[in-house]
Amino acid sequence: MTPDELTALTHRPPPGPHRAPITVDGETVETLADLPPLRDRLLFVGLNPSPVSVAAGHYHQGRLGQTFWRRLMTAGVLPATTATETADDALMAVGHGITDLLKVPTARDEATDAALTAGVGPLWQKIAIWRPAAVVFIYKRAASISAGRALTESWGHLPGVALAGRPCVLMPGPYASVEQVDEGLNFLRNLVAALPVDRD
């Protein structure tokens, strides 16, 4: 990795929009830029951006994405008054970060396992550089691909799964039961409360 690439990877951008170009098969594709966490904060990892999110320049702007932001507000990760349209900016403001396993946008969860698996190495590298306290997977498929195996856990800490030495956590799925969501968000609330106060 060149010094310029390292600088770009560690840069925490100002409030959005967060659109950024990448090269895919020789063509330029617009996607969402990585929003790195501060050290010892949380890194949230999705599957890949949706076109509606890329157009808006902000993460998770679809229906399921809006649910994700509301859950972070319920868990106390974000202030209850956070606007979902710019919630990624609020996430950065409290020190956390967000990225995707695969940066190529698709309208639905259409990426192949091979394409997603190719994103594990780059994700591992980002985690090694950013050194978050924990990696929080938003969707089980991203967690399973990153773990290299099927996961039996519905939410919470993933025993035996670590990326670049960082523990991994799974959020309740978008269609989880109310009980699972409540338990999972309480776990997330406790995780945030346990984060180090000193970020240096």
Stockholm file with secondary structure:
# STOCKHOLM 1.0

chainA/1-200         MTPDELTALTHRPPPGPHRAPITVDGETVETLADLPPLRDRLLFVGLNPSPVSVAAGHYHQGRLGQTFWRRLMTAGVLPATTATETADDALMAVGHGITDLLKVPTARDEATDAALTAGVGPLWQKIAIWRPAAVVFIYKRAASISAGRALTESWGHLPGVALAGRPCVLMPGPYASVEQVDEGLNFLRNLVAALPVDRD
#=GR chainA/1-200 SS CCHHHHHHHHCCCCSSCCEEEEEETTEEEEEECCBCCCTTSEEEEESCCCHHHHHHTSSCCSHHHHHHHHHHHHTTSSCTTCCGGGHHHHHHHTTCEEEESCCSCCSSSCCCHHHHHTTHHHHHHHHHHHCCSEEEESSHHHHHHHHTSCCCCSSEEEEEEEETTEEEEECCCTTCCHHHHHHHHHHHHHHHHTSCSCCC
#=GC SS_cons         CCHHHHHHHHCCCCSSCCEEEEEETTEEEEEECCBCCCTTSEEEEESCCCHHHHHHTSSCCSHHHHHHHHHHHHTTSSCTTCCGGGHHHHHHHTTCEEEESCCSCCSSSCCCHHHHHTTHHHHHHHHHHHCCSEEEESSHHHHHHHHTSCCCCSSEEEEEEEETTEEEEECCCTTCCHHHHHHHHHHHHHHHHTSCSCCC
//
